[in-house]
Amino acid sequence: MSAFAAPLNVGYVPALSMSQLYVMEGEGWSKKAGIEIKNTRFEEGPGIIEALQKGTVDVAYFGIGPAILASSRGVDIKVIASNIVEHISFVARGDLTLYMLRDPKSGIERFAAQKKRKPKIATLPKGSVPDTVLRYWLLKVAKLPESSLDIVPMGFDRVEQALLDGSVDGAAILDPITTLVLMKDKTAKIVLEGGDMMANQPGAVVAVRSEILRKKPDLVHKLLELHNRATEFLIREPSRAAVDVQKIIGEGPVTLAVIERALHAPHVKFVADPYRIIKSTQLMHDFQLEIGELAKPVQLKNLFELKFFNKLMGWRDSTPFAALEAPS
C-alpha cells in the first residue's frame, strides 16, 4: 500500500448486492487509485446506521431502506450511486412452494386454511429492504393483511440457516442466499421475482457521510469511478468477478460455484445509475412512512447527491431533481 493512500472506512452487509466493493478490492483497483479501503462487516443495516452516526464509518454499502431510515433519524448521509435493482425475491420451500407456484396470494390463504397455521417467512429486520419489500407486496400488491404471514426477522446468516434446516417455509431475501437455497433444497423455488414484489425495487446503494463529501470530494469521485467500473465488470465478466466476491462472502456452503451461478442469474441486475432508483425509492419511502417505520419524512433531494455521478457521466448539473431522470 502506498504511503500516500487515502484511508476510507467502509461498512458493508455481506450480500451479493455489495459486489462492486468486493470487485474493486479483489482486482486491486482501489489500491492503484490510492484509496486504502478499511472494511467493516455488519450483519444488518442498523449497525451501519449507528457507525455512520458515530463517524466510525465514512461510506456504507447497504440497503436503500436503512439509508432512508438513517436520514429520517438525522444521520447526515447522501446516496451517490445504486448497486442493484429488483434483487429481493420470495423463495418458498417445502409445501409452501406447491401452494404458491400458481397463485402466490391464494396459495398463502390455502396454506393457512389447510395447515391450520400461517406460513412462517424469514427476512431481515424491520427497516431493511427485504422486510419492506415483503410487506409492500403483501399489503399493496397481494392486498392481504399483514397477519397473513408469520414474519420472522433475523440476521443475514440466520436466514440462510433457517431455510436450509427447514425451520421456515420461505423467505424474502437476496443472494447469495437465494441461489444457495435453490441449489441445496430441491423443493425451493422463487415464487415471486423482484419485479413482482415491487417494480424496479431499489436495492443496495453507496451512501457517504456528508462531511466526507465536503472534505474529500476527489476521494469520493475516485470511489464512484471504481464503483461504476466494477458494475460494468460484474455484468461483462461474472465468472471472473465471482472469484473476488467469493473471497469476501464465501463462507461454509457459499462456495465459488454458488457465487458464480448467482452472478449469472437473471434476477441479479447490477445498476450504478442513481437516477434509476429515485422514483422507486420515493415509493419505498412513502410506504415506510405509512407503516410507521420512519421517524419523519425524508426529502429525497436531501438524501441523494447526484453531482458526483453527473460529473462521472459528463452531464451538467442543471436538471431539476424533480425531473427524476438523468441529464442528457
PLY file of the C-alpha trace (Angstrom):
ply
format ascii 1.0
element vertex 328
property float x
property float y
property float z
element edge 327
property int vertex1
property int vertex2
end_header
0.00 0.00 0.00
1.31 3.42 -0.95
2.28 5.71 1.89
0.13 8.33 0.17
-3.03 6.20 0.03
-6.09 7.93 1.45
-7.93 5.87 4.07
-11.67 5.29 3.73
-13.69 3.42 6.36
-16.35 1.34 4.62
-19.15 -0.57 6.30
-20.94 -3.31 4.37
-23.53 -6.04 4.73
-22.24 -9.38 3.34
-24.66 -9.74 0.45
-24.10 -10.21 -3.27
-25.64 -6.77 -3.84
-22.45 -5.18 -2.48
-20.30 -6.92 -5.11
-18.86 -3.71 -6.56
-16.96 -3.25 -3.29
-15.58 -6.79 -3.43
-14.50 -6.40 -7.07
-12.66 -3.09 -6.65
-10.75 -4.61 -3.74
-10.20 -8.02 -5.31
-8.97 -6.61 -8.61
-6.63 -4.23 -6.81
-8.24 -1.16 -8.34
-8.70 0.75 -5.08
-5.02 0.31 -4.20
-3.94 1.52 -7.63
-6.26 4.51 -7.30
-4.63 5.46 -4.00
-7.55 4.51 -1.77
-6.93 2.46 1.36
-10.31 0.85 1.98
-10.77 -0.34 5.54
-13.77 -2.67 5.52
-16.01 -3.47 8.46
-18.64 -6.17 8.13
-22.12 -5.72 9.64
-24.80 -8.41 9.68
-27.59 -5.88 9.09
-28.29 -2.22 8.37
-28.93 -0.88 11.92
-25.32 -1.50 12.92
-24.08 0.54 9.95
-26.51 3.36 10.79
-25.02 3.56 14.28
-21.48 3.54 12.88
-22.34 6.32 10.41
-23.81 8.35 13.24
-20.65 7.91 15.32
-18.40 8.68 12.34
-16.57 5.35 12.53
-17.79 4.53 9.01
-17.36 7.00 6.13
-19.06 5.02 3.38
-21.87 2.48 3.63
-22.63 -0.31 1.21
-26.09 -1.21 2.46
-29.77 -1.16 1.57
-31.71 1.90 0.49
-34.18 1.14 3.30
-31.60 1.68 6.07
-30.33 4.73 4.17
-33.80 6.29 4.30
-34.15 5.27 7.94
-30.78 6.82 8.82
-31.68 10.09 7.12
-35.03 10.23 8.94
-33.11 9.95 12.21
-30.89 12.88 11.36
-27.80 10.99 10.17
-26.23 13.27 7.56
-25.55 10.97 4.61
-26.01 11.13 0.86
-26.65 8.32 -1.61
-24.29 8.73 -4.58
-24.91 5.50 -6.51
-27.11 2.46 -6.86
-25.74 -1.09 -6.70
-28.57 -3.30 -7.91
-32.32 -3.39 -8.61
-35.13 -5.96 -8.15
-32.87 -8.23 -6.12
-35.28 -9.24 -3.35
-37.16 -12.41 -4.25
-39.69 -14.50 -2.35
-38.30 -18.02 -2.03
-40.73 -20.71 -0.91
-39.70 -24.19 0.20
-41.40 -27.41 1.22
-45.19 -27.49 0.97
-45.47 -23.72 0.60
-43.86 -23.96 -2.85
-46.71 -26.07 -4.19
-49.30 -23.71 -2.74
-47.72 -20.52 -4.11
-46.41 -21.53 -7.54
-49.62 -20.92 -9.48
-51.03 -18.02 -7.48
-48.94 -16.67 -4.60
-51.81 -14.76 -2.97
-54.35 -17.57 -2.91
-51.54 -20.01 -2.12
-50.87 -18.24 1.16
-54.55 -18.33 2.04
-54.93 -22.01 1.13
-51.78 -22.97 3.03
-53.10 -21.30 6.18
-56.52 -22.89 5.81
-55.25 -26.42 5.22
-52.20 -26.39 7.51
-54.04 -24.57 10.34
-51.15 -22.13 10.63
-49.72 -19.14 8.81
-46.67 -19.56 6.56
-43.51 -18.75 8.52
-41.40 -16.36 6.46
-37.88 -15.22 7.32
-36.45 -11.87 6.33
-34.06 -9.24 7.63
-35.13 -6.90 10.47
-37.66 -4.08 10.07
-36.35 -1.14 8.07
-34.31 -3.42 5.80
-35.06 -3.61 2.09
-36.15 -7.30 2.22
-38.59 -6.66 5.08
-40.02 -3.53 3.45
-40.41 -5.18 0.04
-42.12 -8.20 1.61
-44.63 -6.03 3.48
-45.18 -3.86 0.41
-46.05 -6.89 -1.70
-48.30 -8.29 0.99
-50.25 -5.08 1.65
-50.15 -3.23 -1.67
-49.85 -5.91 -4.34
-51.49 -9.02 -2.90
-53.75 -6.84 -0.70
-53.58 -9.30 2.17
-53.45 -8.31 5.83
-50.00 -8.32 7.42
-51.28 -11.02 9.78
-51.48 -13.43 6.80
-47.81 -14.30 7.35
-45.74 -15.09 10.40
-42.85 -12.76 9.51
-39.69 -13.65 11.42
-36.89 -11.03 11.41
-33.34 -12.34 11.71
-29.77 -11.67 10.63
-28.44 -12.49 7.18
-26.64 -15.71 8.16
-29.59 -16.92 10.21
-31.96 -16.62 7.23
-29.71 -18.96 5.28
-29.65 -21.46 8.13
-33.41 -21.29 8.71
-34.16 -22.01 5.06
-31.72 -24.90 4.86
-32.80 -26.55 8.12
-36.48 -26.19 7.24
-37.45 -24.11 10.27
-39.22 -21.58 7.99
-41.48 -22.05 4.98
-39.82 -19.36 2.91
-38.05 -16.03 2.89
-37.97 -12.62 1.28
-34.26 -12.45 0.77
-31.38 -11.76 -1.60
-28.31 -13.51 -2.94
-26.18 -15.44 -2.32
-28.85 -17.00 -0.05
-31.40 -17.27 -2.87
-29.10 -19.22 -5.18
-27.65 -21.36 -2.39
-31.09 -22.49 -1.23
-32.23 -23.21 -4.80
-29.14 -25.39 -5.26
-29.41 -27.21 -1.90
-33.17 -27.68 -1.50
-34.97 -29.22 -4.46
-38.34 -28.13 -3.04
-37.30 -24.46 -3.07
-38.48 -22.14 -5.83
-38.63 -18.42 -6.48
-42.38 -17.84 -6.38
-42.13 -14.06 -6.67
-39.42 -12.29 -8.66
-38.18 -8.91 -7.52
-40.26 -7.02 -10.06
-43.37 -8.92 -8.99
-42.93 -7.72 -5.42
-42.14 -4.09 -6.23
-41.48 -2.89 -9.76
-37.92 -1.56 -10.19
-37.39 -2.07 -6.46
-34.34 -0.19 -5.24
-31.80 -2.37 -3.50
-28.35 -1.68 -2.15
-26.67 1.70 -2.53
-23.48 3.59 -1.83
-24.05 6.21 0.87
-21.39 8.64 2.10
-21.31 10.87 5.15
-21.82 14.47 4.04
-18.68 15.54 5.90
-16.63 13.26 3.66
-18.33 14.64 0.55
-17.39 18.16 1.61
-13.85 17.49 2.81
-12.74 14.77 0.38
-14.66 15.22 -2.90
-11.77 13.94 -5.01
-11.69 10.73 -2.99
-15.44 10.30 -3.46
-15.05 10.83 -7.22
-12.39 8.11 -7.31
-14.58 5.72 -5.35
-17.57 6.35 -7.62
-15.45 5.83 -10.71
-14.31 2.46 -9.35
-17.87 1.56 -8.35
-19.13 2.23 -11.87
-16.22 0.31 -13.38
-16.94 -2.63 -11.08
-20.61 -2.58 -12.07
-19.68 -2.97 -15.72
-17.16 -5.69 -14.82
-19.83 -7.68 -12.94
-22.11 -7.53 -15.98
-19.42 -8.39 -18.54
-17.21 -10.79 -16.56
-19.41 -12.54 -13.96
-17.26 -15.68 -13.77
-14.08 -13.72 -13.12
-15.86 -11.39 -10.69
-17.15 -14.42 -8.77
-13.61 -15.09 -7.50
-13.42 -11.60 -5.95
-16.90 -11.89 -4.44
-16.33 -15.37 -3.00
-13.21 -14.21 -1.16
-15.32 -11.79 0.88
-18.68 -13.51 1.40
-17.82 -17.12 0.64
-18.21 -18.95 3.92
-19.31 -22.52 4.61
-21.74 -23.63 1.88
-21.35 -20.36 -0.06
-18.81 -21.78 -2.50
-17.38 -20.31 -5.67
-19.92 -22.34 -7.65
-22.78 -20.73 -5.71
-21.42 -17.22 -6.27
-20.79 -17.84 -9.95
-24.30 -19.18 -10.52
-25.78 -16.24 -8.63
-23.86 -13.70 -10.72
-25.21 -15.35 -13.88
-28.79 -15.42 -12.56
-31.32 -13.27 -14.46
-32.70 -11.81 -11.21
-29.32 -10.26 -10.37
-29.33 -6.83 -12.04
-26.38 -4.59 -11.22
-27.08 -0.89 -11.83
-24.85 2.01 -10.73
-27.02 4.87 -12.02
-28.75 6.53 -9.02
-31.39 8.10 -11.30
-32.69 4.60 -12.00
-33.91 4.17 -8.42
-35.20 7.62 -7.46
-38.87 7.03 -8.28
-38.95 3.60 -6.67
-37.10 4.97 -3.64
-39.87 7.56 -3.27
-42.39 4.72 -3.39
-40.49 2.79 -0.74
-40.11 5.90 1.42
-43.83 6.64 1.28
-44.64 3.06 2.24
-42.17 3.08 5.14
-43.78 6.30 6.35
-47.25 4.78 6.02
-46.41 1.71 8.12
-44.64 3.76 10.77
-41.03 2.76 10.15
-39.75 6.32 9.70
-39.38 8.89 12.45
-40.21 11.65 9.98
-40.44 12.19 6.21
-37.24 12.44 4.18
-36.85 14.76 1.21
-35.22 12.65 -1.49
-33.43 15.71 -2.85
-31.67 15.78 0.51
-30.97 12.04 0.55
-29.43 11.79 -2.93
-26.34 13.69 -4.09
-26.25 13.40 -7.88
-23.46 15.80 -8.82
-20.75 13.15 -8.45
-22.48 10.77 -10.85
-23.29 13.65 -13.21
-19.59 14.56 -13.32
-18.62 10.93 -13.93
-21.05 10.75 -16.88
-20.12 14.18 -18.21
-23.61 15.50 -17.52
-24.48 19.03 -16.47
-25.92 19.60 -13.01
-28.69 21.83 -14.30
-31.53 19.30 -14.50
-34.05 19.85 -11.67
-34.14 16.96 -9.23
-37.90 16.81 -9.55
-37.49 15.64 -13.15
-36.25 12.33 -11.75
-34.31 11.50 -14.85
-30.72 11.57 -15.98
-29.49 14.72 -17.73
-28.64 14.38 -21.40
0 1
1 2
2 3
3 4
4 5
5 6
6 7
7 8
8 9
9 10
10 11
11 12
12 13
13 14
14 15
15 16
16 17
17 18
18 19
19 20
20 21
21 22
22 23
23 24
24 25
25 26
26 27
27 28
28 29
29 30
30 31
31 32
32 33
33 34
34 35
35 36
36 37
37 38
38 39
39 40
40 41
41 42
42 43
43 44
44 45
45 46
46 47
47 48
48 49
49 50
50 51
51 52
52 53
53 54
54 55
55 56
56 57
57 58
58 59
59 60
60 61
61 62
62 63
63 64
64 65
65 66
66 67
67 68
68 69
69 70
70 71
71 72
72 73
73 74
74 75
75 76
76 77
77 78
78 79
79 80
80 81
81 82
82 83
83 84
84 85
85 86
86 87
87 88
88 89
89 90
90 91
91 92
92 93
93 94
94 95
95 96
96 97
97 98
98 99
99 100
100 101
101 102
102 103
103 104
104 105
105 106
106 107
107 108
108 109
109 110
110 111
111 112
112 113
113 114
114 115
115 116
116 117
117 118
118 119
119 120
120 121
121 122
122 123
123 124
124 125
125 126
126 127
127 128
128 129
129 130
130 131
131 132
132 133
133 134
134 135
135 136
136 137
137 138
138 139
139 140
140 141
141 142
142 143
143 144
144 145
145 146
146 147
147 148
148 149
149 150
150 151
151 152
152 153
153 154
154 155
155 156
156 157
157 158
158 159
159 160
160 161
161 162
162 163
163 164
164 165
165 166
166 167
167 168
168 169
169 170
170 171
171 172
172 173
173 174
174 175
175 176
176 177
177 178
178 179
179 180
180 181
181 182
182 183
183 184
184 185
185 186
186 187
187 188
188 189
189 190
190 191
191 192
192 193
193 194
194 195
195 196
196 197
197 198
198 199
199 200
200 201
201 202
202 203
203 204
204 205
205 206
206 207
207 208
208 209
209 210
210 211
211 212
212 213
213 214
214 215
215 216
216 217
217 218
218 219
219 220
220 221
221 222
222 223
223 224
224 225
225 226
226 227
227 228
228 229
229 230
230 231
231 232
232 233
233 234
234 235
235 236
236 237
237 238
238 239
239 240
240 241
241 242
242 243
243 244
244 245
245 246
246 247
247 248
248 249
249 250
250 251
251 252
252 253
253 254
254 255
255 256
256 257
257 258
258 259
259 260
260 261
261 262
262 263
263 264
264 265
265 266
266 267
267 268
268 269
269 270
270 271
271 272
272 273
273 274
274 275
275 276
276 277
277 278
278 279
279 280
280 281
281 282
282 283
283 284
284 285
285 286
286 287
287 288
288 289
289 290
290 291
291 292
292 293
293 294
294 295
295 296
296 297
297 298
298 299
299 300
300 301
301 302
302 303
303 304
304 305
305 306
306 307
307 308
308 309
309 310
310 311
311 312
312 313
313 314
314 315
315 316
316 317
317 318
318 319
319 320
320 321
321 322
322 323
323 324
324 325
325 326
326 327
